Amino acid sequence: MKDKKNEISMKKKIKNKAFALMAKKGLKDISMREIAEACGVTKPVLYYYFKDKEDLCYSLIVEKNVVSNENLKKFAASGASFEEILVFIFSEYVQDISHKDVFPFVIHVSSYLLSNPDLGKRFEVVKEQNFAVISGILEKEYKKGTITKKGKEMALQLIFANIAHLILNSCEQAIKFSPSYPKDMARAILKAIDYREK
């Protein structure tokens, strides 16, 4: 039991240090040696947990994505209205990108994956998971009769377009999103898809 706790603690320490390094230098320009040194462990210890820096990065992204999607599913299942769900989605993204290291991390990793298409395919699972969760929420709204089939498809496109907008605009440190941004975007989407509350 103690060994399991130690392993979890060590993995968390490695991930935290690796995230900071990847945000600062990018995935391309760091090595497993640098990560091991930053963590105060030997390379063999690091390789015990992760086969390479890409595996470590993948683990970071998937872990965050699983937690985010679980939170969204719980919130959606709590009886929240569709508008509240949209506000929740955008609020979560605004909160994430407000963290000083998130945007550099996303840009560095995206750049690395674009220059390594085969590796990029492995990371597609993250996008597919997000797509599946949000599509499931939209399908429930469609079945309730609050949105049309066309509205469901349009909502999906608008949600991901807004997420891309948030990420891209976060590169400009001077940009501060208005506290009303999540609610404003949610209402704009509801209007665009002709949402009919039941």
Contact map, one row per residue, 1 for C-alpha under 8 A:
111110000000000000000000000000000000000000000000000000000000000000000000000000000000000000000000000000000000000000000000000000000000000000000000000000000000000000000000000000000000000000000000000000
111111000000000000000000000000000000000000000000000000000000000000000000000000000000000000000000000000000000000000000000000000000000000000000000000000000000000000000000000000000000000000000000000000
111111100000000000000000000000000000000000000000000000000000000000000000000000000000000000000000000000000000000000000000000000000000000000000000000000000000000000000000000000000000000000000000000000
111111110000000000000000000000000000000000000000000000000000000000000000000000000000000000000000000000000000000000000000000000000000000000000000000000000000000000000000000000000000000000000000000000
111111111000000000000000000000000000000000000000000000000000000000000000000000000000000000000000000000000000000000000000000000000000000000000000000000000000000000000000000000000000000000000000000000
011111111100000000000000000000000000000000000000000000000000000000000000000000000000000000000000000000000000000000000000000000000000000000000000000000000000000000000000000000000000000000000000000000
001111111110000000000000000000000000000000000000000000000000000000000000000000000000000000000000000000000000000000000000000000000000000000000000000000000000000000000000000000000000000000000000000000
000111111111000000000000000000000000000000000000000000000000000000000000000000000000000000000000000000000000000000000000000000000000000000000000000000000000000000000000000000000000000000000000000000
000011111111100000000000000000000000000000000000000000000000000000000000000000000000000000000000000000000000000000000000000000000000000000000000000000000000000000000000000000000000000000000000000000
000001111111110000000000000000000000000000000000000000000000000000000000000000000000000000000000000000000000000000000000000000000000000000000000000000000000000000000000000000000000000000000000000000
000000111111111000000000000000000000000000000000100000000000000000000000000000000000000000000000000000000000000000000000000000000000000000000000000000000000000000000000000000000000000000000000000000
000000011111111100000000000000000000000000000000000000000000000000000000000000000000000000000000000000000000000000000000000000000000000000000000000000000000000000000000000000000000000000000000000000
000000001111111110000000000000000000001000000000000000000000000000000000000000000000000000000000000000000000000000000000000000000000000000000000000000000000000000000000000000000000000000000000000000
000000000111111111000000000000000011001000000100000000000000000000000000000000000000000000000000000000000000000000000000000000000000000000000000000000000000000000000000000000000000000000000000000000
000000000011111111100000000000000000000000000000000000010001000000000000000000000000000000000000000000000000000000000000000000000000000000000000000000000000000000000000000000000000000000000000000000
000000000001111111110000000000000000000000000000000000000000000000000000000000000000000000000000000000000000000000000000000000000000000000000000000000000000000000000000000000000000000000000000000000
000000000000111111111000000000000010011000000000000000000000000000000000000000000000000000000000000000000000000000000000000000000000000000000000000000000000000000000000000000000000000000000000000000
000000000000011111111100000000000010000000000000000000011000000000000000000000000000000000000000000000000000000000000000000000000000000000000000000000000000000000000000000000000000000000000000000000
000000000000001111111110000000000000000000000000000000001001000000000000000000000000000000000000000000001000000000000000000000000000000000000000000000000000000000000000000000000000000000000000000000
000000000000000111111111000000000000000000000000000000000000000000000000000000000000000000000000000010000000000000000000000000000000000000000000000000000000000000000000000000000000000000000000000000
000000000000000011111111110001000010000000000000000000000000000000000000000000000000000000000000000000000000000000000000000000000000000000000000000000000000000000000000000000000000000000000000000000
000000000000000001111111111001000000000000000000000000000000000000000000000000000000000000000000000000001001100000000000000000000000000000000000000000000000000000000000000000000000000000000000000000
000000000000000000111111110000000000000000000000000000000000000000000000000000000000000000000000000011111101000000000000000000000000000000000000000000000000000000000000000000000000000000000000000000
000000000000000000011111110000000000000000000000000000000000000000000000000000000000000000000000000010011000000000000000000000000000000000000000000000000000000000000000000000000000000000000000000000
000000000000000000001111111111000000000000000000000000000000000000000000000000000000000000000000000000000001000000000000000000000000000000000000000000000000000000000000000000000000000000000000000000
000000000000000000001111111111000000000000000000000000000000000000000000000000000000000000000000000000011001100100000000000000000000000000000000000000000000000000000000000000000000000000000000000000
000000000000000000000100111111000000000000000000000011000000000000000000000000000000000000000000000000000001100100000000000000000000000000000000000000000000000000000000000000000000000000000000000000
000000000000000000000000111111000000000000000000000000000000000000000000000000000000000000000000000000000000000100000000000000000000000000000000000000000000000000000000000000000000000000000000000000
000000000000000000000000111111100000000000000000000000000000000000000000000000000000000000000000000000000000000000000000000000000000000000000000000000000000000000000000000000000000000000000000000000
000000000000000000001100111111110110000000000000000000000000000000000000000000000000000000000000000000000000000000000000000000000000000000000000000000000000000000000000000000000000000000000000000000
000000000000000000000000000011111110000000000000000010000000000000000000000000000000000000000000000000000000000000000000000000000000000000000000000000000000000000000000000000000000000000000000000000
000000000000000000000000000001111111000000100100000110000000000000000000000000000000000000000000000000000000000000000000000000000000000000000000000000000000000000000000000000000000000000000000000000
000000000000000000000000000000111111100000100000000000000000000000000000000000000000000000000000000000000000000000000000000000000000000000000000000000000000000000000000000000000000000000000000000000
000000000000000000000000000001111111110000000000000000000000000000000000000000000000000000000000000000000000000000000000000000000000000000000000000000000000000000000000000000000000000000000000000000
000000000000010011001000000001111111111000000000000000000000000000000000000000000000000000000000000000000000000000000000000000000000000000000000000000000000000000000000000000000000000000000000000000
000000000000010000000000000000011111111111100100000000000000000000000000000000000000000000000000000000000000000000000000000000000000000000000000000000000000000000000000000000000000000000000000000000
000000000000000000000000000000001111111111000000000000000000000000000000000000000000000000000000000000000000000000000000000000000000000000000000000000000000000000000000000000000000000000000000000000
000000000000000010000000000000000111111110000000000000000000000000000000000000000000000000000000000000000000000000000000000000000000000000000000000000000000000000000000000000000000000000000000000000
000000000000110010000000000000000011111110000000000000000000000000000000000000000000000000000000000000000000000000000000000000000000000000000000000000000000000000000000000000000000000000000000000000
000000000000000000000000000000000001111111000000000000000000000000000000000000000000000000000000000000000000000000000000000000000000000000000000000000000000000000000000000000000000000000000000000000
000000000000000000000000000000000001111111101100000000000000000000000000000000000000000000000000000000000000000000000000000000000000000000000000000000000000000000000000000000000000000000000000000000
000000000000000000000000000000000001100111111100000000000000000000000000000000000000000000000000000000000000000000000000000000000000000000000000000000000000000000000000000000000000000000000000000000
000000000000000000000000000000011001000011111110000000000000000000000000000000000000000000000000000000000000000000000000000000000000000000000000000000000000000000000000000000000000000000000000000000
000000000000000000000000000000000000000001111111000000000000000000000000000000000000000000000000000000000000000000000000000000000000000000000000000000000000000000000000000000000000000000000000000000
000000000000000000000000000000000000000011111111100000000000000000000000000000000000000000000000000000000000000000000000000000000000000000000000000000000000000000000000000000000000000000000000000000
000000000000010000000000000000010001000011111111110000000000000000000000000000000000000000000000000000000000000000000000000000000000000000000000000000000000000000000000000000000000000000000000000000
000000000000000000000000000000000000000000111111111100000000000000000000000000000000000000000000000000000000000000000000000000000000000000000000000000000000000000000000000000000000000000000000000000
000000000000000000000000000000000000000000011111111000000000000000000000000000000000000000000000000000000000000000000000000000000000000000000000000000000000000000000000000000000000000000000000000000
000000000010000000000000000000000000000000001111111000000000000000000000000000000000000000000000000000000000000000000000000000000000000000000000000000000000000000000000000000000000000000000000000000
000000000000000000000000000000000000000000000111111110110000000000000000000000000000000000000000000000000000000000000000000000000000000000000000000000000000000000000000000000000000000000000000000000
000000000000000000000000000000000000000000000011111110110000000000000000000000000000000000000000000000000000000000000000000000000000000000000000000000000000000000000000000000000000000000000000000000
000000000000000000000000000000010000000000000010011111110000000000000000000000000000000000000000000000000000000000000000000000000000000000000000000000000000000000000000000000000000000000000000000000
000000000000000000000000001000110000000000000000011111111000000000000000000000000000000000000000000000000000000000000000000000000000000000000000000000000000000000000000000000000000000000000000000000
000000000000000000000000001000000000000000000000000111111100000000000000000000000000000000000000000000000000000000000000000000000000000000000000000000000000000000000000000000000000000000000000000000
000000000000000000000000000000000000000000000000011111111110000000000000000000000000000000000000000000000000000000000000000000000000000000000000000000000000000000000000000000000000000000000000000000
000000000000001001000000000000000000000000000000011111111111000000000000000000000000000000000000000000000000000000000000000000000000000000000000000000000000000000000000000000000000000000000000000000
000000000000000001100000000000000000000000000000000011111111100000000000000000000000000000000000000000000000000000000000000000000000000000000000000000000000000000000000000000000000000000000000000000
000000000000000000000000000000000000000000000000000001111111110000000000000000000000000000000000000000000000000000000000001000000000000000000000000000000000000000000000000000000000000000000000000000
000000000000000000000000000000000000000000000000000000111111111000000000000000000000000000000000000000000000000000000000000000000000000000000000000000000000000000000000000000000000000000000000000000
000000000000001000100000000000000000000000000000000000011111111100000000000000000000000000000000000000000000000000000000000000000000000000000000000000000000000000000000000000000000000000000000000000
000000000000000000000000000000000000000000000000000000001111111110000000000000000000000000000000000000000000000000000000000001000000000000000000000000000000000000000000000000000000000000000000000000
000000000000000000000000000000000000000000000000000000000111111111000000000000000000000000000000000000000000000000000000000001000000000000000000000000000000000000000000000000000000000000000000000000
000000000000000000000000000000000000000000000000000000000011111111100000000000000000000000000000000000000000000000000000000000000000000000000000000000000000000000000000000000000000000000000000000000
000000000000000000000000000000000000000000000000000000000001111111110000000000000000000000000000000000000000000000000000000000000000000000000000000000000000000000000000000000000000000000000000000000
000000000000000000000000000000000000000000000000000000000000111111111000000000000000000000000000000000000000000000000000000001000100000000000000000000000000000000000000000000000000000000000000000000
000000000000000000000000000000000000000000000000000000000000011111111100000000000000000000000000000000000000000000000000000000000000000000000000000000000000000000000000000000000000000000000000000000
000000000000000000000000000000000000000000000000000000000000001111111110000000000000000000000000000000000000000000000000000000000000000000000000000000000000000000000000000000000000000000000000000000
000000000000000000000000000000000000000000000000000000000000000111111111000000000000000000000000000000000000000000000000000000000000000000000000000000000000000000000000000000000000000000000000000000
000000000000000000000000000000000000000000000000000000000000000011111111100000000000000000000000000000000000000000000000000000001100100000000000000000000000000000000000000000000000000000000000000000
000000000000000000000000000000000000000000000000000000000000000001111111110000000000000000000000000000000000000000000000000000000000000000000000000000000000000000000000000000000000000000000000000000
000000000000000000000000000000000000000000000000000000000000000000111111111000000000000000000000000000000000000000000000000000000000000000000000000000000000000000000000000000000000000000000000000000
000000000000000000000000000000000000000000000000000000000000000000011111111100000000100110000000000000000000000000000000000000000000000000000000000000000000000000000000000000000000000000000000000000
000000000000000000000000000000000000000000000000000000000000000000001111111110000000000000000000000000000000000000000000000000000000100000000000000000000000000000000000000000000000000000000000000000
000000000000000000000000000000000000000000000000000000000000000000000111111111000000000000000000000000000000000000000000000000000000000000000000000000000000000000000000000000000000000000000000000000
000000000000000000000000000000000000000000000000000000000000000000000011111111110000100000000000000000000000000000000000000000000000000000000000000000000000000000000000000000000000000000000000000000
000000000000000000000000000000000000000000000000000000000000000000000001111111111000100000000000000000000000000000000000000000000000000010000000000000000000000000000000000000000000000000000000000000
000000000000000000000000000000000000000000000000000000000000000000000000111111110000000000000000000000000000000000000000000000000000000000000000000000000000000000000000000000000000000000000000000000
000000000000000000000000000000000000000000000000000000000000000000000000011111110000000000000000000000000000000000000000000000000000000000000000000000000000000000000000000000000000000000000000000000
000000000000000000000000000000000000000000000000000000000000000000000000001111111000000000000000000000000000000000000000000000000000000000000000000000000000000000000000000000000000000000000000000000
000000000000000000000000000000000000000000000000000000000000000000000000001111111101100000000000000000000000000000000000000000000000000000000000000000000000000000000000000000000000000000000000000000
000000000000000000000000000000000000000000000000000000000000000000000000000100111111100000000000000000000000000000000000000000000000000000000000000000000000000000000000000000000000000000000000000000
000000000000000000000000000000000000000000000000000000000000000000000000000000011111110000000000000000000000000000000000000000000000000000001000000000000000000000000000000000000000000000000000000000
000000000000000000000000000000000000000000000000000000000000000000000000000000001111111000000000000000000000000000000000000000000000000000000000000000000000000000000000000000000000001001100100000000
000000000000000000000000000000000000000000000000000000000000000000000000000000011111111100000000000000000000000000000000000000000000000000000000000000000000000000000000000000000000000000000000000000
000000000000000000000000000000000000000000000000000000000000000000000001001100011111111110000000000000000000000000000000000000000000000000000000000000000000000000000000000000000000000000000000000000
000000000000000000000000000000000000000000000000000000000000000000000000000000000111111111000000000000000000000000000000000000000000000000000000000000000000000000000000000000000000011001000000000000
000000000000000000000000000000000000000000000000000000000000000000000000000000000011111111100000000000000000000000000000000000000000000000000000000000000000000000000000000000000000011011000000000000
000000000000000000000000000000000000000000000000000000000000000000000001000000000001111111110000000000000000000000000000000000000000000000000000000000000000000000000000000000000000010000000000000000
000000000000000000000000000000000000000000000000000000000000000000000001000000000000111111111000000000000000000000000000000000000000000000000000000000000000000000000000000000000000010000000000000000
000000000000000000000000000000000000000000000000000000000000000000000000000000000000011111111100000000000000000000000000000000000000000000000000000000000000000000100000000000000000110010000000000000
000000000000000000000000000000000000000000000000000000000000000000000000000000000000001111111110000000000000000000000000000000000000000000000000000000000000000000000000000000000000010000000000000000
000000000000000000000000000000000000000000000000000000000000000000000000000000000000000111111111000000000000000000000000000000000000000000000000000000000000000000000000000000000000000000000000000000
000000000000000000000000000000000000000000000000000000000000000000000000000000000000000011111111100000000000000000000000000000000000000000000000000000000000000000100100000000000000000000000000000000
000000000000000000000000000000000000000000000000000000000000000000000000000000000000000001111111110000000000000000000000000000000000000000000000000000000000000000000100000000001000000000000000000000
000000000000000000000000000000000000000000000000000000000000000000000000000000000000000000111111111000000000000000000000000000000000000000000000000000000000000000000000000000000000000000000000000000
000000000000000000000000000000000000000000000000000000000000000000000000000000000000000000011111111001000000000000000000000000000000000000000000000000000000000000000000000000000000000000000000000000
000000000000000000000000000000000000000000000000000000000000000000000000000000000000000000001111111101100000000000000000000000000000000000000000000000000000000000000110010000000000000000000000000000
000000000000000000000000000000000000000000000000000000000000000000000000000000000000000000000111111101000000000000000000000000000000000000000000000000000000000000000000010000000000000000000000000000
000000000000000000000000000000000000000000000000000000000000000000000000000000000000000000000011111111100000000000000000000000000000000000000000000000000000000000000000000000000000000000000000000000
000000000000000000000000000000000000000000000000000000000000000000000000000000000000000000000000111111110000000000000000000000000000000000000000000000000000000000000000000000000000000000000000000000
000000000000000000010011000000000000000000000000000000000000000000000000000000000000000000000000001111111000000000000000000000000000000000000000000000000000000000000000000000000000000000000000000000
000000000000000000000010000000000000000000000000000000000000000000000000000000000000000000000001111111111100000000000000000000000000000000000000000000000000000000000000000000000000000000000000000000
000000000000000000000010000000000000000000000000000000000000000000000000000000000000000000000000101111111110000000000000000000000000000000000000000000000000000000000010011000000000000000000000000000
000000000000000000000011010000000000000000000000000000000000000000000000000000000000000000000000000111111111000000000000000000000000000000000000000000000000000000000000001000000000000000000000000000
000000000000000000100111010000000000000000000000000000000000000000000000000000000000000000000000000011111111100000000000000000000000000000000000000000000000000000000000000000000000000000000000000000
000000000000000000000010000000000000000000000000000000000000000000000000000000000000000000000000000001111111110000000000000000000000000000000000000000000000000000000000000000000000000000000000000000
000000000000000000000000000000000000000000000000000000000000000000000000000000000000000000000000000000111111111000000000000000000000000000000000000000000000000000000000000000000000000000000000000000
000000000000000000000110111000000000000000000000000000000000000000000000000000000000000000000000000000011111111100000000000000000000000000000000000000000000000000000000000000000000000000000000000000
000000000000000000000100011000000000000000000000000000000000000000000000000000000000000000000000000000001111111110000000000000000000000000000000000000000000000000000000000000000000000000000000000000
000000000000000000000000000000000000000000000000000000000000000000000000000000000000000000000000000000000111111111000000000000000000000000000000000000000000000000000000000000000000000000000000000000
000000000000000000000000000000000000000000000000000000000000000000000000000000000000000000000000000000000011111111100000000000000000000000000000000000000000000000000000000000000000000000000000000000
000000000000000000000000011100000000000000000000000000000000000000000000000000000000000000000000000000000001111111110000000000000000000000000000000000000000000000000000000000000000000000000000000000
000000000000000000000000000000000000000000000000000000000000000000000000000000000000000000000000000000000000111111111011000000000000000000000000000000000000000000000000000000000000000000000000000000
000000000000000000000000000000000000000000000000000000000000000000000000000000000000000000000000000000000000011111111001000000000000000000000000000000000000000000000000000000000000000000000000000000
000000000000000000000000000000000000000000000000000000000000000000000000000000000000000000000000000000000000001111111000000000000000000000000000000000000000000000000000000000000000000000000000000000
000000000000000000000000000000000000000000000000000000000000000000000000000000000000000000000000000000000000000111111111000000000000000000000000000000000000000000000000000000000000000000000000000000
000000000000000000000000000000000000000000000000000000000000000000000000000000000000000000000000000000000000000011111111100000000000000000000000000000000000000000000000000000000000000000000000000000
000000000000000000000000000000000000000000000000000000000000000000000000000000000000000000000000000000000000000000011111110000000000000000000000000000000000000000000000000000000000000000000000000000
000000000000000000000000000000000000000000000000000000000000000000000000000000000000000000000000000000000000000010011111111000000000000000000000000000000000000000000000000000000000000000000000000000
000000000000000000000000000000000000000000000000000000000000000000000000000000000000000000000000000000000000000011011111111100000000000000000000000000000000000000000000000000000000000000000000000000
000000000000000000000000000000000000000000000000000000000000000000000000000000000000000000000000000000000000000000001111111110000000000000000000000000000000000000000000000000000000000000000000000000
000000000000000000000000000000000000000000000000000000000000000000000000000000000000000000000000000000000000000000000111111110000000000000000000000000000000000000000000000000000000000000000000000000
000000000000000000000000000000000000000000000000000000000100000000000000000000000000000000000000000000000000000000000011111111100000000000000000000000000000000000000000000000000000000000000000000000
000000000000000000000000000000000000000000000000000000000000000000000000000000000000000000000000000000000000000000000001111111110000000000000000000000000000000000000000000000000000000000000000000000
000000000000000000000000000000000000000000000000000000000000000000000000000000000000000000000000000000000000000000000000111111111000000000000000000000000000000000000000000000000000000000000000000000
000000000000000000000000000000000000000000000000000000000000110010000000000000000000000000000000000000000000000000000000001111111100000000000000000000000000000000000000000000000000000000000000000000
000000000000000000000000000000000000000000000000000000000000000000000000000000000000000000000000000000000000000000000000001111111110000000000000000000000000000000000000000000000000000000000000000000
000000000000000000000000000000000000000000000000000000000000000000000000000000000000000000000000000000000000000000000000000111111111000000000000000000000000000000000000000000000000000000000000000000
000000000000000000000000000000000000000000000000000000000000000000001000000000000000000000000000000000000000000000000000000011111111100000000000000000000000000000000000000000000000000000000000000000
000000000000000000000000000000000000000000000000000000000000000010001000000000000000000000000000000000000000000000000000000001111111110000000000000000000000000000000000000000000000000000000000000000
000000000000000000000000000000000000000000000000000000000000000000000000000000000000000000000000000000000000000000000000000000111111111000000000000000000000000000000000000000000000000000000000000000
000000000000000000000000000000000000000000000000000000000000000000000000000000000000000000000000000000000000000000000000000000011111111100000000000000000000000000000000000000000000000000000000000000
000000000000000000000000000000000000000000000000000000000000000000001000100000000000000000000000000000000000000000000000000000001111111110000000000000000000000000000000000000000000000000000000000000
000000000000000000000000000000000000000000000000000000000000000000000000000000000000000000000000000000000000000000000000000000000111111111000000000000000001000000000000000000000000000000000000000000
000000000000000000000000000000000000000000000000000000000000000000000000000000000000000000000000000000000000000000000000000000000011111111100000000000000001000000000000000000000000000000000000000000
000000000000000000000000000000000000000000000000000000000000000000000000000000000000000000000000000000000000000000000000000000000001111111110000000000000000000000000000000000000000000000000000000000
000000000000000000000000000000000000000000000000000000000000000000000000000100000000000000000000000000000000000000000000000000000000111111111000000000000000000000000000000000000000000000000000000000
000000000000000000000000000000000000000000000000000000000000000000000000000000000000000000000000000000000000000000000000000000000000011111111100000000010011000000000000000000000000000000000000000000
000000000000000000000000000000000000000000000000000000000000000000000000000000000000000000000000000000000000000000000000000000000000001111111110000000010000000000000000000000000000000000000000000000
000000000000000000000000000000000000000000000000000000000000000000000000000000000000000000000000000000000000000000000000000000000000000111111111000000000000000000000000000000000000000000000000000000
000000000000000000000000000000000000000000000000000000000000000000000000000000000100000000000000000000000000000000000000000000000000000011111111111000000000000000000000000000000000000000000000000000
000000000000000000000000000000000000000000000000000000000000000000000000000000000000000000000000000000000000000000000000000000000000000001111111111110010000000000000000000000000000000000000000000000
000000000000000000000000000000000000000000000000000000000000000000000000000000000000000000000000000000000000000000000000000000000000000000111111110000000000000000000000000000000000000000000000000000
000000000000000000000000000000000000000000000000000000000000000000000000000000000000000000000000000000000000000000000000000000000000000000011111111000000000000000000000000000000000000000000000000001
000000000000000000000000000000000000000000000000000000000000000000000000000000000000000000000000000000000000000000000000000000000000000000001111111100000000000000000000000000000000000000000000000101
000000000000000000000000000000000000000000000000000000000000000000000000000000000000000000000000000000000000000000000000000000000000000000001111111100000000000000000000000000000000000000000000001111
000000000000000000000000000000000000000000000000000000000000000000000000000000000000000000000000000000000000000000000000000000000000000000001101111111110000000000000000000000000000000000000000111100
000000000000000000000000000000000000000000000000000000000000000000000000000000000000000000000000000000000000000000000000000000000000000000000100111111110000000000000000000000000000000000000000000000
000000000000000000000000000000000000000000000000000000000000000000000000000000000000000000000000000000000000000000000000000000000000000000000100001111111000000000000000000000000000000000000000000000
000000000000000000000000000000000000000000000000000000000000000000000000000000000000000000000000000000000000000000000000000000000000000000000000001111111100000000000000000000000000000000000000100000
000000000000000000000000000000000000000000000000000000000000000000000000000000000000000000000000000000000000000000000000000000000000000000000000001111111110000000000000000000000000000000000000111000
000000000000000000000000000000000000000000000000000000000000000000000000000000000000000000000000000000000000000000000000000000000000000001100100001111111111000000000000000000000000000000000000100000
000000000000000000000000000000000000000000000000000000000000000000000000000000000000000000000000000000000000000000000000000000000000000000000000000011111111100000000000000000000000000000000000000000
000000000000000000000000000000000000000000000000000000000000000000000000000000000000000000000000000000000000000000000000000000000000000000000000000001111111110000000000000000000000000000000000100000
000000000000000000000000000000000000000000000000000000000000000000000000000000000000000000000000000000000000000000000000000000000000000001000000000000111111111000000000000000000000000000001000100000
000000000000000000000000000000000000000000000000000000000000000000000000000000000000000000000000000000000000000000000000000000000000011001000000000000011111111100000000000000000000000000000000000000
000000000000000000000000000000000000000000000000000000000000000000000000000000000000000000000000000000000000000000000000000000000000000000000000000000001111111110000000000000000000000000000000000000
000000000000000000000000000000000000000000000000000000000000000000000000000000000000000000000000000000000000000000000000000000000000000000000000000000000111111111000000000000000000000000001000000000
000000000000000000000000000000000000000000000000000000000000000000000000000000000000000000000000000000000000000000000000000000000000000000000000000000000011111111100000000000000000000000001000000000
000000000000000000000000000000000000000000000000000000000000000000000000000000000000000000000000000000000000000000000000000000000000000000000000000000000001111111110000000000000000000000000000000000
000000000000000000000000000000000000000000000000000000000000000000000000000000000000000000000000000000000000000000000000000000000000000000000000000000000000111111111000000000000000000000000000000000
000000000000000000000000000000000000000000000000000000000000000000000000000000000000000000000000000000000000000000000000000000000000000000000000000000000000011111111100000000000000000010000000000000
000000000000000000000000000000000000000000000000000000000000000000000000000000000000000001001000000000000000000000000000000000000000000000000000000000000000001111111110000000000000000000000000000000
000000000000000000000000000000000000000000000000000000000000000000000000000000000000000000000000000000000000000000000000000000000000000000000000000000000000000111111111000000000000000000000000000000
000000000000000000000000000000000000000000000000000000000000000000000000000000000000000000000000000000000000000000000000000000000000000000000000000000000000000011111111100000000000000000000000000000
000000000000000000000000000000000000000000000000000000000000000000000000000000000000000000001100100000000000000000000000000000000000000000000000000000000000000001111111110000000000000000000000000000
000000000000000000000000000000000000000000000000000000000000000000000000000000000000000000000000100000100000000000000000000000000000000000000000000000000000000000111111111000000000000000000000000000
000000000000000000000000000000000000000000000000000000000000000000000000000000000000000000000000000000000000000000000000000000000000000000000000000000000000000000011111111000000000000000000000000000
000000000000000000000000000000000000000000000000000000000000000000000000000000000000000000000000000000000000000000000000000000000000000000000000000000000000000000001111111100100000000000000000000000
000000000000000000000000000000000000000000000000000000000000000000000000000000000000000000000000110000100000000000000000000000000000000000000000000000000000000000000111111110100000000000000000000000
000000000000000000000000000000000000000000000000000000000000000000000000000000000000000000000000000000110000000000000000000000000000000000000000000000000000000000000011111110000000000000000000000000
000000000000000000000000000000000000000000000000000000000000000000000000000000000000000000000000000000000000000000000000000000000000000000000000000000000000000000000000111111100000000000000000000000
000000000000000000000000000000000000000000000000000000000000000000000000000000000000000000000000000000000000000000000000000000000000000000000000000000000000000000000000011111110000000000000000000000
000000000000000000000000000000000000000000000000000000000000000000000000000000000000000000000000000000000000000000000000000000000000000000000000000000000000000000000000000111110000000000000000000000
000000000000000000000000000000000000000000000000000000000000000000000000000000000000000000000000000000000000000000000000000000000000000000000000000000000000000000000000110111111000000000000000000000
000000000000000000000000000000000000000000000000000000000000000000000000000000000000000000000000000000000000000000000000000000000000000000000000000000000000000000000000000011111100000000000000000000
000000000000000000000000000000000000000000000000000000000000000000000000000000000000000000000100000000000000000000000000000000000000000000000000000000000000000000000000000000111110100000000000000000
000000000000000000000000000000000000000000000000000000000000000000000000000000000000000000000000000000000000000000000000000000000000000000000000000000000000000000000000000000011111100000000000000000
000000000000000000000000000000000000000000000000000000000000000000000000000000000000000000000000000000000000000000000000000000000000000000000000000000000000000000000000000000001111110000000000000000
000000000000000000000000000000000000000000000000000000000000000000000000000000000000000000000000000000000000000000000000000000000000000000000000000000000000000000000000000000000111111100000000000000
000000000000000000000000000000000000000000000000000000000000000000000000000000000000000001000000000000000000000000000000000000000000000000000000000000000000000000000000000000001111111110000000000000
000000000000000000000000000000000000000000000000000000000000000000000000000000000000011111100000000000000000000000000000000000000000000000000000000000000000000000000000000000000011111111000000000000
000000000000000000000000000000000000000000000000000000000000000000000000000000000010011000000000000000000000000000000000000000000000000000000000000000000000000000000000000000000001111111100000000000
000000000000000000000000000000000000000000000000000000000000000000000000000000000000000000000000000000000000000000000000000000000000000000000000000000000000000000000000000000000001111111110000000000
000000000000000000000000000000000000000000000000000000000000000000000000000000000000001001000000000000000000000000000000000000000000000000000000000000000000000001000000000000000000111111111000000000
000000000000000000000000000000000000000000000000000000000000000000000000000000000010011000000000000000000000000000000000000000000000000000000000000000000000000000000000000000000000011111111100000000
000000000000000000000000000000000000000000000000000000000000000000000000000000000010000000000000000000000000000000000000000000000000000000000000000000000000000000000000000000000000001111111110000000
000000000000000000000000000000000000000000000000000000000000000000000000000000000000000000000000000000000000000000000000000000000000000000000000000000000000000000000000000000000000000111111111000000
000000000000000000000000000000000000000000000000000000000000000000000000000000000000000000000000000000000000000000000000000000000000000000000000000000000010011000000000000000000000000011111111100000
000000000000000000000000000000000000000000000000000000000000000000000000000000000010000000000000000000000000000000000000000000000000000000000000000000000000000000000000000000000000000001111111111000
000000000000000000000000000000000000000000000000000000000000000000000000000000000000000000000000000000000000000000000000000000000000000000000000000000000000000000000000000000000000000000111111111000
000000000000000000000000000000000000000000000000000000000000000000000000000000000000000000000000000000000000000000000000000000000000000000000000000000000000000000000000000000000000000000011111111000
000000000000000000000000000000000000000000000000000000000000000000000000000000000000000000000000000000000000000000000000000000000000000000000000001001110110000000000000000000000000000000001111111000
000000000000000000000000000000000000000000000000000000000000000000000000000000000000000000000000000000000000000000000000000000000000000000000000001000100000000000000000000000000000000000000111111100
000000000000000000000000000000000000000000000000000000000000000000000000000000000000000000000000000000000000000000000000000000000000000000000000011000100000000000000000000000000000000000000111111110
000000000000000000000000000000000000000000000000000000000000000000000000000000000000000000000000000000000000000000000000000000000000000000000000111000000000000000000000000000000000000000000000011111
000000000000000000000000000000000000000000000000000000000000000000000000000000000000000000000000000000000000000000000000000000000000000000000000010000000000000000000000000000000000000000000000001111
000000000000000000000000000000000000000000000000000000000000000000000000000000000000000000000000000000000000000000000000000000000000000000000001110000000000000000000000000000000000000000000000000111
